[in-house]
């Protein structure tokens, strides 16, 4: 799945639309004020989100988020559902 559209909403919500038809908003308010996301506390910064050519959302200052992680947050799917090859990985302790 590829991220096709991103736009800011109110209260640090981000609208996403993917090429498989999944779309909706994710709540990113829990990140505000934490580490690099403290920049979002400045008026207007969160609203400056754009979709890069590489297909991830990006804000001024090089702040970006993984589109795959956002997809899982949006759809509620587990990594194994999004990436079926993970089911076949062996783990060793």
Number of C-alpha atoms within 10 A of each C-alpha: 12 14 22 16 16 22 17 16 14 11 10 19 17 21 17 21 18 16 11 10 9 13 18 15 18 17 16 13 14 9 13 16 13 11 8 13 19 11 18 21 13 11 8 10 14 24 16 13 19 18 16 14 7 9 15 20 23 18 19 13 9 8 13 17 12 11 18 16 13 20 24 14 14 18 13 10 12 12 15 11 12 15 10 10 10 11 10 8 8 6 5 4 2
